[in-house]
Amino acid sequence: MSESKDFLRKIVEEDLKSGKYKEITTRFPPEPNGFPHIGHAKSIVINFGIARDYHGHCNLRMDDTNPTKEDTKYVEALKDAVEWLGFDFDNNVYFTSDYFPKLYDYAIELIKMGKAYVDSLTEEEIREYRGTVTQAGKRGKYAERSVEENLDLFQRMKKGEFKDGEHVLRAKIDMSAANMKMRDPLLYRIRHAHHFRAGDEWSIYPMYDFAHCLSDYIEGVSHSICTLEFENNRDIYDWVLDTLGLKTARPYQHEFARLGINHTVMSKRKLLELVQGGQVSGWDDPRLPTIAGYKRKGYTAESILNFCDQIGIAKANSMVDVAQLEFSIRDDLNTKVPRVMCVLDPLKVTIENYEGHEEIDASYYPDDVPKEGSRKLPFSREIYIERDDFMENPPKGYFRLTPEQPVRLKHAYIISCKEIIKDASGNITEIKAKYHPDSKSGSDTSGIKVKSAIHWVSANEAKTVEVRLYDRLFSTEAPEGVEDINPDSLRIIKNALVEPAVITERPDVRFQFERQGYFYADPIDYTDEKPVFNKIVGLKDSWGKKTKTTKSAPRAQAKKVQIDGEVAAMSDHEQTLFDKYTGEFGLNSEVADTLARDEHLSKFYEESLSVLNSPVGLANIVTNEVARELKQMQASELKFDAKQIAGLVKMIDDTTISSKIAKQVFEEMAKTGEDPSQIVEAKGLVQISDPAKILPIIDEIIAKNPDNVAKFKAGNTKLLGFFVGQVLKSTGGKANPKVVNGLVHEKLK
């Protein structure tokens, strides 16, 4: 459970403390008329998460009251989404249709009380009689029907004696209510349609506002948590339960902000149009924001859960940048997946002075990832490199292979270009090269300086695969529909080449293709005869590169990469702050941009600067930790102030605590408002800088990793980071990284 509780959990805790409920029961009640999307994931996480945190129960309930749009396949998709995200519904799915007889009885009870009537107005008349925001509505003549007449008509509606739309059952509340939802809302309508569970038993079906609150009550739900668009419906929710006298341990509705993501549509109607219109391959198309689409693309459940946790639970609607979701999957995969090599656009290279064949022992993971595993990488005279990794006439700043500039082959040797082979049209078809035998990675004694390493595959052993490069489905920030589809949202490469380990060993179904991005073996189309890999996400956000800002844009615009490609111009005040932050304070442009554009953050930053002159350290804490808290609450609700943040940064600057420990201290500050120095003292978090305490830990780690010690001494100096990381991990982040770095280096000499 999050240390800093959201407003819904605070409500739950207050209700438990007061004795209002003995046990917490929530529910996730989707309509099975489409596949669940990322917005449903947020609701799943909230409802099941709260039930889990307070040792309660969450019901998975299908709101199946519209037989014309619902289907069993959607029920299965919803069940799969909940299970994939790691939540348990005890293999027990609830259905509103199971309560149809009971709901009908409740409707009869309202009619007998004179609180509901059968109306025979047309849809247009009902809309007209409802009035407007400034003008009260009025009841039609049918509202004066007697209880006996209403009972007779409603029973005949149930028997199927009338056509669709001929009659409706309405609540009798107040046609002049300020909340227009309360102006005699519809409770039942006639639908002569086959229900996927109830068959043809019913000719009338309850409306959401009637069925939902009563289903909650029947199931013993305590907290009915829904999104803000149902805020005005809460009055109906309460009216139905109160009018029927269902007051003992009754549920109450609470609303939170629904999830909105730019460059994405969340409407199931619009998603269905894309599926039926053939713009996508199905509900599980990796370009769709459906859970099935994310699964097939290669997202992990952990990344979705982390994303939902990061965006928090708010009371007001806002738009989340899709880059935040993409960051979550990158962050999750970075330390999990093996790195391998794949060439998307092959250019043949013949190494003329190399004879024979060898297998290079290559690690799957970089030195800073605490994970082990390696494969044999075949190296031969003929290889393939990426076509854009060679340029005959390179621009300034191009560090890959050129006629004059050598380059390193990742894990292997340095090569130099000797000759360029072209076809009749002048296209480069092959590079003749030479390799430097004494330049092998890990034991390079050549003295040749290169500025980059490129990926490659051996021509004889490389495997041909299909690679599907997925990009954002919509090119505009707020898409309306088909007209905003990105024409380059899918590019298929039929003849990409991968190293053999990707096919033969496949230590995991997800890989990082070096310098290309993260990829996933398609769970449906992948076969040994035709391997297919889906691009999950790039190594970094590249969307902004496609729509560069103009030369006339202000400096802040030129430096800030915005996900929609359009950077809003700064006000004069914001530009002044940006210039001060980048010029006078030395902040990088992205941090400065974030602070300058956010009034609350810049004010907090300026206040903390008046206490401590540490502009960079304060900026990092404010734009990350403080900003995250302000997403969930108002500035006035923060339990810490600028002075305390300054005190926290001062301890980092003084090396009293490490940056890693500072995050732990901040979490406690956010929860309790306690002074950071008191937290550090009470929890014993002071940074360890005494070599006498650190050296025994280093000795132990060196003794446990003789293979890595040998590799380091053989020339793989990047492993220094591995040993430093292990020491920091064993001390819970308390060890001083600078001291550890120096001591480890001395020990490994």
MOTASUL-V761106 format. One record per residue. PSI is psi in whole degrees, 0 to 359 (NA if undefined). D_CENTER is the distance of its C-alpha to the mean C-alpha in whole Angstrom. Layout:
psi->{PSI,PSI}
d_center->{D_CENTER,D_CENTER}
This chain:
psi->{142,139,320,104,143,170,332,318,328,320,315,316,320,321,324,318,321,349,13,322,144,333,144,127,120,181,149,107,63,156,127,64,19,172,143,145,188,331,322,326,318,317,321,313,319,306,312,326,317,317,318,315,332,26,39,212,145,127,132,110,130,121,74,67,5,92,345,346,354,155,153,326,329,326,313,322,322,318,316,320,315,315,319,325,356,19,152,127,25,27,29,106,129,150,133,328,336,339,5,314,318,320,321,318,320,322,318,319,318,321,315,331,355,18,5,150,156,123,142,17,155,167,318,319,319,316,318,317,343,338,198,182,325,353,128,153,182,153,147,179,334,345,346,6,149,164,317,317,319,318,317,313,319,320,323,326,316,323,350,25,348,161,161,132,356,325,158,158,130,150,149,96,275,108,357,11,141,322,106,341,337,2,80,66,154,139,324,149,160,131,109,81,149,128,136,345,317,354,227,22,327,141,354,147,138,149,160,312,333,316,325,308,322,325,318,315,315,322,355,28,139,317,112,97,122,178,166,335,347,12,314,339,346,326,321,317,309,321,315,310,317,319,324,358,24,76,343,121,39,155,158,145,139,137,147,166,131,161,124,132,132,160,22,146,138,350,124,330,315,324,320,321,320,319,312,332,353,8,338,167,348,182,338,18,129,350,347,153,22,155,320,322,316,321,313,329,331,6,152,155,324,322,323,317,317,320,313,323,320,320,342,187,113,166,345,142,143,169,126,138,130,337,333,323,318,326,322,319,323,313,323,319,337,318,6,320,148,150,129,178,135,133,118,324,85,138,124,138,124,119,99,331,13,130,148,207,144,162,124,131,110,129,146,342,147,168,334,3,119,63,146,160,140,170,165,123,110,136,135,181,323,125,172,138,169,135,322,9,5,135,130,321,79,150,171,138,3,119,9,202,132,172,332,348,119,168,154,138,125,129,354,233,169,135,156,147,134,323,147,125,131,158,185,336,1,7,139,125,340,151,128,128,169,150,162,105,329,20,16,139,136,343,39,120,15,332,2,130,124,155,357,164,138,156,164,169,152,132,317,323,347,146,138,130,161,131,128,113,103,137,180,137,328,139,345,155,321,75,146,324,214,325,343,11,138,117,343,27,343,125,126,126,114,332,49,158,131,156,152,333,333,327,314,323,313,69,342,159,349,143,157,115,118,125,3,320,191,138,158,133,116,123,349,311,348,129,164,328,328,82,135,130,134,136,122,306,154,171,337,163,123,5,319,334,336,340,74,149,156,162,335,357,150,161,321,324,321,331,334,124,112,144,333,1,353,112,122,135,141,152,168,320,316,321,322,316,316,314,320,317,320,322,297,320,345,26,151,160,324,317,316,320,316,314,315,325,348,112,317,317,316,322,315,319,314,321,319,327,330,343,321,129,77,71,319,313,317,319,320,317,316,315,345,292,309,318,322,320,322,346,337,346,169,158,324,344,351,139,354,165,180,325,320,322,320,319,323,314,324,322,328,313,324,1,23,322,160,167,324,315,328,324,322,318,319,318,319,322,315,329,318,338,9,150,138,324,325,322,314,317,315,324,359,48,10,137,139,116,355,115,328,332,334,324,318,326,318,316,319,318,321,319,329,348,60,326,315,328,316,319,320,314,340,357,353,76,345,340,351,319,325,312,319,316,320,322,314,320,318,339,11,27,5,334,142,114,322,317,316,315,313,318,318,317,319,319,328,0,NA}
d_center->{18,17,20,20,20,19,21,21,22,25,26,26,28,30,31,31,34,36,36,35,33,34,31,27,26,23,22,20,22,20,23,23,23,20,17,15,12,8,10,12,10,10,13,14,12,15,18,18,17,19,22,21,21,25,26,26,25,23,24,22,25,25,26,28,31,31,32,32,29,28,28,27,25,22,23,23,19,18,20,18,15,16,17,15,12,15,17,21,23,26,27,28,26,28,29,31,33,35,36,37,41,40,38,41,44,42,42,46,46,45,47,50,49,50,46,45,47,47,46,48,47,45,41,43,45,42,40,43,45,42,42,40,38,42,44,45,44,47,48,50,53,51,50,54,54,55,53,55,55,51,51,53,51,47,49,50,47,45,48,47,50,48,46,43,42,46,45,42,42,42,41,44,43,44,44,44,41,39,36,36,34,37,40,41,37,38,37,38,39,41,39,41,38,38,35,33,34,37,39,41,42,41,42,40,37,35,33,30,31,34,32,29,31,34,31,30,33,34,32,32,29,29,26,25,21,20,19,21,22,24,26,29,29,30,33,34,32,34,37,37,37,40,42,42,43,40,39,39,36,34,31,29,27,24,21,18,16,14,11,12,10,12,14,13,15,14,18,19,22,21,19,22,24,22,22,26,27,26,23,21,22,21,18,17,17,14,14,13,10,12,11,14,13,10,12,15,13,12,9,10,10,9,6,5,7,7,4,7,9,9,9,12,14,16,19,19,17,15,13,10,10,8,8,6,3,6,7,5,7,10,10,10,13,15,17,17,18,22,22,25,26,26,28,27,30,33,36,39,40,44,44,48,49,47,49,48,44,42,39,37,35,32,29,26,24,25,27,24,22,24,24,27,28,30,32,35,34,37,39,42,44,42,38,35,33,31,33,32,32,36,38,41,41,38,37,37,35,34,34,34,37,40,44,44,41,40,37,36,34,32,33,37,39,40,41,43,44,47,48,46,46,46,47,49,47,46,42,42,42,42,43,45,44,46,44,45,46,46,42,40,37,38,42,42,45,46,45,44,41,38,35,32,31,30,29,32,33,36,38,40,37,34,32,32,28,26,23,21,19,16,15,14,16,17,19,19,17,18,19,22,22,24,25,22,21,21,24,22,19,20,23,25,27,29,31,29,30,29,30,32,30,27,29,31,29,26,25,21,20,17,19,19,21,23,22,20,17,15,17,17,20,20,21,23,25,25,29,31,33,30,27,24,21,18,16,12,12,14,15,15,14,17,17,19,22,22,23,25,27,31,33,34,31,31,30,27,26,27,25,22,19,18,15,17,20,22,22,24,28,28,31,34,33,30,31,34,31,29,32,33,30,30,34,36,33,31,28,26,25,21,22,25,23,21,24,26,24,23,26,25,24,27,29,28,28,32,33,31,33,36,36,35,36,33,31,28,28,27,25,22,22,22,20,17,18,20,18,15,18,19,16,17,21,24,25,28,26,26,28,28,30,30,33,31,29,31,33,30,30,33,33,31,33,36,34,35,31,29,25,24,26,25,22,23,26,24,22,25,26,24,25,29,29,32,33,31,35,35,32,33,36,36,33,35,32,34,34,36,38,41,42,44,41,39,41,41,38,38,41,39,36,38,40,37,36,39,38,35,38,40,38,38,41,42,40,36,35,32,32,33,29,29,32,31,27,29,32,29,27,30,31,28,27,31,33,33,31,34,37,35,35,38,40,38,39,42,42,41,44}
